[in-house]
């Protein structure tokens, strides 16, 4: 075994560190390392060194000069002897079946490279890939990592004990939680029982009023229909009489002609009375029982803007509550990243939502163009962005100063009676709904219904600049806590 080790070291000395083959015309350089003459000359040429300028030794990085090349005849003789003896693979001790070998050099894997975390052979050790790495004998490396694994095992065991203690403490809270929830449940059932009864009374009253107004409208329509049917019968009778008269001979035809013509002139169509089917009464739920905004406020979230997602032309305020189109590009645009919108003037809000119900409000003021909604975290942000649920965008938009649209496929035009200056957005993740409300008159604008998945982010679209007419910012409004005891519609 000692002989085999000595021959192995001798073999390693005969291998060129550059080409990893037996040296051809070995030369020594200033630092004392040996290389094939052709390999070290090519190394200098690759570095652009054609004269006697300094270069770094490929093995130890020492500064050397080409004038320092010295033929190493003794090493050349040793290499030739090794070639003749056929030591490369001939004098290695016989390997046991199944011994792992280097797939590249067919040598035993005796070393372990810490950086690449893989076993290597002695030839790999001298390669440019592994030469700057930390290398241990494979047995020593195994011992070192066994010690590390044992330490990790001890730490994990301590963590398990700590987790068990915390688990026990949490289980003790179960009964306490159940008692607390029971009391809260009884209170909720009691309060909402009152609410349901009140709403039932209001519903009954409104339906009665609606039924009475329906009867009045239908009565007027019925009267008009009766008159029209009567007029139609008279006209049809006269038409029939005139047709019979026209078929009589001259003496019969001319008889009572003045009477017939007079009846034709006197029987004129009488227009029915105008009846409007527009309901006079206001059948919206009374404000004291509406409380919708107060209910939504219970799910308020503190949304802020995420500057990393902002289009480079947008300026986000320091408190991250408002955004406007700026006259100069953000410095962040110099370091573009996949999070930022590249073409659409959009910025996203934080936090993102994976579940639950969430409500926030945005002041749009008198902006002639804007868009609000949510989008999937993974929705495309570069190139042309198409806002649609199919692409992961649920957006309500105003454009051209008066056209409100839900960006579905196809686009859904919307009618808004009162121009919203502040818009409320309510996300019910599990129900698959994103609803928009006009805070100005407490009316519902539109609701998208879909099946949500993944992280959803609030979205703010600034619209076109329009020569400065659309310079007003979008502002995330603070949603104050509800006051009073308004009723809630479930």
C-alpha positions as CSV (number, residue, x, y, z in Angstrom):
1,X,0.0,0.0,0.0
2,X,2.9,2.4,0.8
3,X,4.4,1.7,-2.6
4,X,1.0,2.4,-4.3
5,X,0.8,5.7,-2.4
6,X,4.3,6.7,-3.5
7,X,3.6,5.8,-7.1
8,X,0.3,7.8,-7.0
9,X,2.1,10.9,-5.8
10,X,4.8,10.4,-8.5
11,X,2.0,10.1,-11.1
12,X,0.4,13.4,-9.8
13,X,3.7,15.2,-10.2
14,X,3.9,14.1,-13.9
15,X,0.4,15.5,-14.7
16,X,0.1,19.0,-16.2
17,X,-2.2,21.2,-14.1
18,X,-3.6,22.8,-17.3
19,X,-4.4,19.9,-19.6
20,X,-4.5,17.2,-16.9
21,X,-2.4,14.9,-19.1
22,X,1.2,13.7,-18.8
23,X,3.5,16.7,-19.4
24,X,5.0,17.2,-22.8
25,X,8.2,19.2,-22.9
26,X,7.8,20.2,-19.2
27,X,9.1,23.6,-18.2
28,X,9.5,25.3,-14.8
29,X,8.4,28.9,-14.4
30,X,9.6,31.5,-11.9
31,X,7.4,30.2,-9.0
32,X,8.7,26.6,-9.4
33,X,5.6,25.0,-10.8
34,X,5.8,22.8,-13.9
35,X,3.6,22.8,-17.0
36,X,3.7,21.6,-20.6
37,X,5.6,24.1,-22.7
38,X,2.6,24.4,-25.1
39,X,0.0,24.7,-22.3
40,X,1.8,27.5,-20.5
41,X,2.6,29.3,-23.8
42,X,-1.1,29.1,-24.8
43,X,-2.1,30.3,-21.3
44,X,0.0,33.4,-21.9
45,X,-1.4,34.0,-25.4
46,X,-5.0,33.7,-24.1
47,X,-4.2,36.4,-21.6
48,X,-2.9,38.6,-24.5
49,X,0.7,38.3,-23.4
50,X,3.0,38.1,-26.5
51,X,6.1,39.7,-25.0
52,X,7.9,39.3,-21.6
53,X,5.1,41.0,-19.6
54,X,4.2,39.5,-16.2
55,X,1.5,36.8,-16.0
56,X,-0.1,34.9,-13.1
57,X,0.8,31.3,-12.5
58,X,-2.3,29.2,-13.3
59,X,-1.7,27.1,-10.1
60,X,-0.5,29.6,-7.4
61,X,-1.3,33.0,-9.0
62,X,2.3,34.1,-8.5
63,X,3.7,36.8,-10.9
64,X,6.0,35.2,-13.5
65,X,7.7,36.1,-16.8
66,X,8.0,34.2,-20.0
67,X,11.8,34.7,-20.0
68,X,11.8,32.6,-16.8
69,X,10.7,29.4,-18.6
70,X,13.3,26.6,-17.9
71,X,13.2,23.2,-19.5
72,X,12.8,20.5,-16.7
73,X,14.7,17.6,-18.3
74,X,14.7,15.6,-15.1
75,X,10.9,15.8,-14.9
76,X,10.7,15.0,-18.6
77,X,12.7,11.8,-18.0
78,X,10.4,10.8,-15.1
79,X,7.3,11.4,-17.3
80,X,8.8,9.2,-20.0
81,X,9.5,6.5,-17.5
82,X,6.0,6.6,-16.2
83,X,4.7,6.3,-19.7
84,X,6.9,3.3,-20.4
85,X,5.8,1.6,-17.2
86,X,2.2,2.3,-17.9
87,X,1.5,3.5,-14.3
88,X,-1.6,5.4,-15.2
89,X,-4.1,2.8,-14.1
90,X,-1.6,-0.1,-14.1
91,X,-0.1,0.1,-10.6
92,X,-3.2,1.1,-8.6
93,X,-4.2,-1.5,-6.1
94,X,-7.0,-3.6,-7.2
95,X,-10.4,-2.0,-6.4
96,X,-13.2,-3.8,-4.7
97,X,-16.3,-4.3,-6.8
98,X,-18.7,-1.4,-6.6
99,X,-16.0,1.2,-5.5
100,X,-17.2,4.6,-6.8
101,X,-14.9,6.1,-9.5
102,X,-14.7,9.6,-10.9
103,X,-16.8,9.6,-14.1
104,X,-14.4,12.0,-15.8
105,X,-11.0,10.5,-14.9
106,X,-11.8,7.0,-13.8
107,X,-9.9,7.5,-10.6
108,X,-11.0,6.7,-7.0
109,X,-13.0,9.5,-5.2
110,X,-10.7,10.2,-2.3
111,X,-11.4,13.9,-1.7
112,X,-14.5,16.0,-0.9
113,X,-15.0,19.5,-2.3
114,X,-16.8,21.7,0.3
115,X,-17.9,24.4,-2.2
116,X,-19.5,22.0,-4.7
117,X,-20.5,19.4,-2.0
118,X,-19.3,16.4,-4.0
119,X,-16.6,13.8,-3.9
120,X,-13.7,14.3,-6.4
121,X,-10.5,12.5,-7.4
122,X,-6.9,13.7,-7.1
123,X,-6.9,14.7,-10.8
124,X,-10.1,16.8,-10.3
125,X,-8.3,18.5,-7.4
126,X,-5.7,20.0,-9.8
127,X,-8.3,21.2,-12.3
128,X,-9.2,24.9,-12.7
129,X,-12.7,24.1,-11.5
130,X,-11.7,22.8,-8.0
131,X,-8.2,24.3,-7.4
132,X,-9.5,27.4,-5.6
133,X,-11.9,25.3,-3.5
134,X,-11.6,23.9,0.0
135,X,-10.9,20.2,-0.2
136,X,-10.7,17.5,2.5
137,X,-9.9,13.8,2.5
138,X,-13.3,12.1,2.1
139,X,-13.0,10.3,5.5
140,X,-12.2,13.5,7.3
141,X,-15.0,15.3,5.6
142,X,-17.4,12.5,6.6
143,X,-16.3,12.9,10.2
144,X,-16.7,16.7,10.2
145,X,-20.3,16.4,8.8
146,X,-21.2,13.6,11.2
147,X,-20.3,16.0,14.1
148,X,-22.4,18.8,12.5
149,X,-25.4,16.4,12.0
150,X,-25.2,15.3,15.6
151,X,-25.2,18.9,16.8
152,X,-28.2,19.6,14.5
153,X,-29.9,16.6,15.9
154,X,-29.4,17.8,19.4
155,X,-30.8,21.2,18.6
156,X,-33.8,19.8,16.8
157,X,-34.5,17.5,19.8
158,X,-34.6,20.6,22.1
159,X,-36.9,22.3,19.6
160,X,-39.3,19.3,19.7
161,X,-39.4,19.5,23.5
162,X,-40.2,23.2,23.3
163,X,-42.9,22.7,20.7
164,X,-44.5,20.0,22.9
165,X,-44.6,22.4,25.9
166,X,-46.2,25.1,23.7
167,X,-48.6,22.5,22.2
168,X,-49.7,21.5,25.7
169,X,-50.3,25.2,26.7
170,X,-52.3,25.8,23.5
171,X,-54.5,22.8,24.2
172,X,-55.3,24.1,27.6
173,X,-56.7,27.2,25.9
174,X,-59.2,25.2,24.0
175,X,-61.9,25.1,26.7
176,X,-61.4,28.8,27.5
177,X,-61.8,29.7,23.8
178,X,-65.0,27.6,23.5
179,X,-66.6,29.4,26.5
180,X,-65.6,32.8,25.1
181,X,-67.0,31.9,21.7
182,X,-70.2,30.6,23.2
183,X,-71.0,33.9,24.9
184,X,-70.1,35.9,21.8
185,X,-72.2,33.6,19.6
186,X,-75.3,34.1,21.9
187,X,-74.8,37.9,21.7
188,X,-74.5,37.9,17.9
189,X,-77.6,35.7,17.5
190,X,-79.6,38.1,19.8
191,X,-78.4,41.3,18.0
192,X,-79.0,39.9,14.6
193,X,-82.4,38.5,15.6
194,X,-83.5,42.1,16.3
195,X,-82.0,43.2,13.0
196,X,-83.8,40.4,11.0
197,X,-87.2,41.4,12.6
198,X,-86.7,45.0,11.7
199,X,-85.7,44.2,8.2
200,X,-88.7,41.9,7.8
201,X,-91.1,44.8,8.8
202,X,-89.4,47.2,6.4
203,X,-89.5,44.6,3.6
204,X,-93.2,44.0,4.2
205,X,-94.0,47.7,4.1
206,X,-92.0,48.3,0.9
207,X,-93.6,45.4,-0.9
208,X,-97.1,46.6,0.1
209,X,-96.4,50.1,-1.4
210,X,-94.9,48.5,-4.5
211,X,-98.0,46.3,-4.9
212,X,-100.4,49.3,-4.6
213,X,-98.5,51.4,-7.1
214,X,-98.4,48.4,-9.5
215,X,-102.3,48.1,-9.2
216,X,-102.7,51.8,-10.0
217,X,-100.5,51.6,-13.1
218,X,-102.1,48.4,-14.3
219,X,-105.6,50.0,-13.9
220,X,-104.7,52.9,-16.1
221,X,-103.2,50.6,-18.7
222,X,-106.4,48.4,-18.6
223,X,-108.6,51.5,-19.2
224,X,-106.5,52.5,-22.2
225,X,-106.7,49.0,-23.6
226,X,-110.5,49.0,-23.3
227,X,-110.8,52.2,-25.2
228,X,-108.4,51.0,-27.8
229,X,-110.4,47.7,-28.3
230,X,-113.6,49.7,-28.6
231,X,-112.1,52.0,-31.2
232,X,-110.8,49.1,-33.1
233,X,-114.2,47.4,-33.3
234,X,-115.9,50.6,-34.5
235,X,-113.3,51.0,-37.2
236,X,-113.5,47.4,-38.3
237,X,-117.4,47.6,-38.6
238,X,-117.2,50.8,-40.7
239,X,-114.5,49.2,-43.0
240,X,-116.8,46.2,-43.5
241,X,-119.8,48.4,-44.3
242,X,-117.8,50.5,-46.8
243,X,-116.6,47.3,-48.5
244,X,-120.2,46.1,-48.9
245,X,-121.3,49.5,-50.1
246,X,-118.6,49.5,-52.8
247,X,-119.9,46.3,-54.3
248,X,-123.5,47.6,-54.8
249,X,-124.9,48.9,-58.1
250,X,-125.0,52.7,-58.7
251,X,-128.4,53.3,-57.2
252,X,-127.6,51.4,-54.1
253,X,-124.1,52.7,-53.9
254,X,-125.2,56.4,-53.8
255,X,-127.9,55.9,-51.2
256,X,-127.0,57.3,-47.7
257,X,-123.5,58.2,-49.1
258,X,-123.3,61.5,-47.1
259,X,-124.1,59.7,-43.9
260,X,-121.3,57.1,-44.5
261,X,-118.7,59.7,-45.4
262,X,-119.7,61.8,-42.4
263,X,-119.2,58.9,-40.1
264,X,-115.7,58.2,-41.7
265,X,-114.7,61.8,-41.0
266,X,-116.1,61.9,-37.5
267,X,-114.5,58.6,-36.4
268,X,-110.9,59.7,-35.6
269,X,-108.3,57.7,-33.6
270,X,-108.2,58.7,-29.9
271,X,-104.8,58.5,-28.4
272,X,-104.7,56.7,-25.0
273,X,-103.9,58.5,-21.9
274,X,-100.2,58.6,-21.2
275,X,-99.2,56.1,-18.5
276,X,-95.7,56.0,-17.1
277,X,-94.3,52.7,-15.8
278,X,-91.6,54.6,-13.8
279,X,-92.3,54.0,-10.1
280,X,-92.9,57.2,-8.1
281,X,-92.0,55.8,-4.8
282,X,-88.4,55.3,-3.6
283,X,-88.2,51.6,-2.9
284,X,-84.5,51.6,-1.8
285,X,-83.8,50.4,1.7
286,X,-84.1,53.3,4.2
287,X,-80.8,54.7,5.2
288,X,-81.4,53.9,8.9
289,X,-81.6,50.3,7.9
290,X,-79.0,50.3,5.2
291,X,-75.7,50.7,7.1
292,X,-73.9,49.0,4.2
293,X,-70.9,51.3,4.4
294,X,-70.8,50.9,8.2
295,X,-70.8,47.1,7.7
296,X,-68.0,47.3,5.1
297,X,-65.9,49.4,7.5
298,X,-65.7,46.5,9.8
299,X,-63.4,44.9,7.2
300,X,-61.3,48.0,6.5
301,X,-57.6,47.4,5.7
302,X,-54.8,50.0,5.7
303,X,-53.8,49.8,2.1
304,X,-50.5,51.6,1.0
305,X,-48.9,51.8,-2.4
306,X,-45.9,49.7,-3.4
307,X,-43.3,51.9,-5.2
308,X,-41.5,48.9,-6.5
309,X,-44.5,48.1,-8.8
310,X,-45.0,51.7,-10.0
311,X,-44.7,52.6,-13.7
312,X,-41.6,54.8,-14.0
313,X,-43.7,57.8,-14.9
314,X,-45.6,57.7,-11.6
315,X,-44.8,59.5,-8.4
316,X,-45.7,57.9,-5.1
317,X,-46.1,60.2,-2.1
318,X,-43.8,59.7,0.9
319,X,-46.6,58.3,3.1
320,X,-47.4,55.9,0.2
321,X,-51.1,57.0,0.2
322,X,-51.3,58.9,-3.1
323,X,-50.0,58.6,-6.6
324,X,-49.9,61.0,-9.6
325,X,-48.4,61.1,-13.0
326,X,-45.0,62.8,-12.7
327,X,-43.2,64.9,-15.2
328,X,-39.9,63.0,-14.7
329,X,-39.2,59.3,-14.5
330,X,-38.5,57.7,-11.1
331,X,-34.9,56.9,-10.3
332,X,-36.0,53.4,-9.6
333,X,-36.6,52.9,-13.4
334,X,-32.8,52.8,-13.8
335,X,-32.9,49.4,-12.0
336,X,-35.9,47.8,-13.7
337,X,-37.3,44.7,-12.2
338,X,-40.2,42.3,-13.0
339,X,-42.4,43.8,-10.3
340,X,-42.7,47.2,-12.1
341,X,-45.3,47.9,-14.8
342,X,-43.6,48.7,-18.1
343,X,-46.2,50.4,-20.2
344,X,-49.5,50.8,-18.3
345,X,-49.5,53.7,-15.7
346,X,-50.3,51.4,-12.8
347,X,-49.1,50.9,-9.3
348,X,-50.2,48.1,-6.9
349,X,-51.1,48.3,-3.3
350,X,-50.1,46.3,-0.2
351,X,-50.9,44.1,1.5
352,X,-51.9,41.2,-0.7
353,X,-54.9,39.1,0.1
354,X,-55.1,35.3,0.1
355,X,-58.5,35.0,1.9
356,X,-61.1,36.9,3.9
357,X,-63.0,40.1,3.5
358,X,-61.3,43.4,2.9
359,X,-62.5,47.0,2.3
360,X,-60.7,50.2,1.3
361,X,-61.7,53.5,-0.3
362,X,-60.0,55.6,-2.9
363,X,-60.5,59.3,-3.7
364,X,-60.8,59.8,-7.4
365,X,-62.0,63.4,-7.3
366,X,-62.7,65.0,-10.7
367,X,-60.2,62.9,-12.6
368,X,-61.5,62.2,-16.2
369,X,-59.7,58.9,-16.4
370,X,-58.9,56.3,-13.7
371,X,-59.1,52.6,-12.9
372,X,-59.4,50.7,-9.6
373,X,-59.6,47.0,-8.7
374,X,-57.4,44.0,-7.9
375,X,-55.1,41.7,-9.8
376,X,-53.3,38.5,-9.3
377,X,-49.7,38.8,-8.0
378,X,-48.6,36.7,-11.0
379,X,-50.5,38.8,-13.6
380,X,-48.4,40.1,-16.5
381,X,-46.9,43.6,-16.1
382,X,-44.7,44.1,-19.1
383,X,-45.7,45.0,-22.7
384,X,-49.3,45.6,-23.5
385,X,-51.5,44.9,-20.4
386,X,-55.0,43.7,-21.1
387,X,-57.3,44.3,-18.1
388,X,-59.7,41.4,-17.9
389,X,-60.5,38.6,-15.5
390,X,-59.0,36.1,-17.9
391,X,-55.7,37.8,-17.5
392,X,-56.0,38.1,-13.7
393,X,-57.4,41.7,-13.6
394,X,-60.7,42.8,-12.1
395,X,-60.9,46.5,-12.9
396,X,-63.6,49.2,-12.9
397,X,-62.6,52.1,-15.2
398,X,-63.7,55.7,-16.1
399,X,-62.5,57.0,-19.4
400,X,-63.2,60.1,-21.5
401,X,-64.6,61.9,-18.5
402,X,-67.9,60.0,-18.5
403,X,-67.8,56.4,-19.6
404,X,-67.8,53.9,-16.8
405,X,-66.9,50.4,-17.6
406,X,-66.4,47.0,-15.9
407,X,-63.5,45.5,-17.9
408,X,-65.1,42.1,-18.6
409,X,-65.1,40.2,-21.9
410,X,-66.8,41.9,-23.6
411,X,-66.6,45.2,-21.7
412,X,-69.7,46.0,-19.6
413,X,-70.9,49.6,-19.8
414,X,-72.2,51.0,-16.5
415,X,-74.8,53.7,-15.7
416,X,-73.8,55.9,-12.8
417,X,-76.4,58.5,-11.7
418,X,-74.1,60.4,-9.3
419,X,-70.5,60.9,-10.3
420,X,-68.4,59.2,-7.6
421,X,-65.6,61.3,-6.1
422,X,-64.7,58.5,-3.7
423,X,-65.0,54.7,-4.5
424,X,-65.2,51.9,-2.0
425,X,-63.8,48.5,-3.0
426,X,-64.9,45.4,-1.1
427,X,-63.2,42.0,-1.6
428,X,-64.9,38.8,-0.4
429,X,-62.2,36.3,-1.3
430,X,-64.1,33.1,-0.4
431,X,-67.3,34.3,-2.1
432,X,-65.4,35.2,-5.2
433,X,-66.7,38.8,-5.3
434,X,-65.0,42.2,-5.8
435,X,-67.6,45.0,-5.4
436,X,-67.4,48.7,-6.1
437,X,-69.5,51.3,-4.3
438,X,-70.1,55.0,-4.9
439,X,-69.3,56.5,-1.4
440,X,-70.8,59.9,-2.6
441,X,-74.4,58.5,-2.7
442,X,-73.9,55.1,-1.0
443,X,-74.9,53.2,-4.1
444,X,-73.6,50.0,-5.5
445,X,-71.8,50.3,-8.9
446,X,-70.7,46.8,-9.9
447,X,-69.7,43.4,-8.7
448,X,-67.3,41.0,-10.4
449,X,-68.0,37.3,-9.6
450,X,-65.2,34.8,-10.1
451,X,-63.2,32.1,-8.5
452,X,-60.1,33.6,-6.9
453,X,-56.8,31.8,-6.3
454,X,-53.3,33.0,-5.2
455,X,-52.4,36.4,-3.9
456,X,-54.6,39.4,-4.9
457,X,-53.2,42.9,-4.9
458,X,-55.1,46.3,-4.9
459,X,-54.6,48.0,-8.3
460,X,-54.5,51.8,-9.1
461,X,-54.6,52.9,-12.8
462,X,-53.9,56.6,-13.4
463,X,-55.2,56.8,-17.0
464,X,-53.8,59.1,-19.7
465,X,-52.2,62.4,-18.8
466,X,-54.4,64.3,-21.3
467,X,-52.1,67.3,-21.5
468,X,-52.3,67.9,-17.7
469,X,-56.1,67.6,-17.4
470,X,-55.7,64.3,-15.6
471,X,-52.9,65.3,-13.3
472,X,-55.0,65.0,-10.1
473,X,-53.8,62.1,-7.9
474,X,-55.5,59.0,-6.7
475,X,-55.6,59.0,-2.9
476,X,-56.2,56.1,-0.6
477,X,-58.7,57.5,1.9
478,X,-58.6,56.8,5.6
479,X,-61.7,54.7,6.5
480,X,-63.0,55.9,9.9
481,X,-64.7,53.6,12.3
482,X,-68.5,53.5,12.0
483,X,-70.5,55.6,14.4
484,X,-74.0,55.1,15.7
485,X,-76.0,51.9,15.6
486,X,-77.1,51.7,11.9
487,X,-78.7,48.4,10.7
488,X,-76.7,46.0,8.6
489,X,-77.8,44.3,5.4
490,X,-76.4,40.8,5.3
